[in-house]
Amino acid sequence: MAQEDGGSKVVKDSEEYADPDHCNGVLTELQRQRYTAYHLCDVTLRVGQEKLLAHRSVLSACSEYFR
């Protein structure tokens, strides 16, 4: 039996849980970490003279180039 809970779908007697805002929240937190927890970034991309901190796992998930 499904129950709506603030935009989330909880299914009783099951391991299933759906949160439509989860992906957005994860990406927002990763972006925040780029600026406040830079020590968690594990790669630096250099474009010309610019250096960009990044998460290797995010790059590989978003682009075949980094796999």
C-alpha positions as CSV (number, residue, x, y, z in Angstrom):
1,M,0.0,0.0,0.0
2,A,1.5,3.3,-1.1
3,Q,1.4,6.5,1.0
4,E,2.3,10.0,-0.1
5,D,4.5,11.8,2.4
6,G,5.5,15.4,1.4
7,G,6.3,14.5,-2.2
8,S,8.0,11.2,-1.4
9,K,6.4,7.9,-2.0
10,V,6.7,5.3,0.7
11,V,5.6,1.8,0.0
12,K,4.9,-0.2,3.2
13,D,6.1,-3.9,3.4
14,S,8.7,-3.1,0.8
15,E,12.3,-1.8,0.4
16,E,11.2,0.6,-2.3
17,Y,11.4,4.4,-1.6
18,A,11.1,7.1,-4.2
19,D,12.1,10.7,-3.6
20,P,11.7,13.0,-6.7
21,D,14.0,15.6,-5.1
22,H,16.9,13.2,-4.3
23,C,18.9,13.7,-7.5
24,N,18.7,17.5,-7.3
25,G,19.7,17.4,-3.6
26,V,22.8,15.2,-4.3
27,L,23.9,17.5,-7.1
28,T,23.3,20.6,-5.0
29,E,25.4,19.1,-2.2
30,L,28.2,18.1,-4.5
31,Q,28.3,21.7,-5.9
32,R,28.4,23.1,-2.3
33,Q,31.3,20.8,-1.5
34,R,33.3,22.1,-4.4
35,Y,33.5,25.5,-2.7
36,T,33.4,24.6,1.0
37,A,35.0,21.2,1.3
38,Y,37.5,21.3,-1.6
39,H,39.6,18.7,0.1
40,L,37.0,16.2,-0.9
41,C,37.5,16.9,-4.6
42,D,39.9,14.3,-6.1
43,V,40.8,15.8,-9.4
44,T,41.8,19.2,-10.8
45,L,41.0,20.1,-14.4
46,R,43.1,22.7,-16.1
47,V,41.5,24.7,-18.9
48,G,44.0,27.3,-20.1
49,Q,45.1,29.1,-17.0
50,E,41.9,28.2,-15.1
51,K,41.9,25.3,-12.5
52,L,38.6,23.6,-11.7
53,L,38.2,21.3,-8.8
54,A,35.9,18.3,-9.4
55,H,34.8,14.9,-8.2
56,R,36.2,12.1,-10.5
57,S,33.1,10.0,-9.9
58,V,30.8,12.8,-11.1
59,L,32.9,13.4,-14.2
60,S,32.8,9.8,-15.1
61,A,29.1,9.5,-14.5
62,C,28.4,12.5,-16.8
63,S,30.9,12.0,-19.6
64,E,32.3,9.0,-21.4
65,Y,35.5,11.0,-21.9
66,F,36.4,10.6,-18.2
67,R,35.5,6.9,-18.0
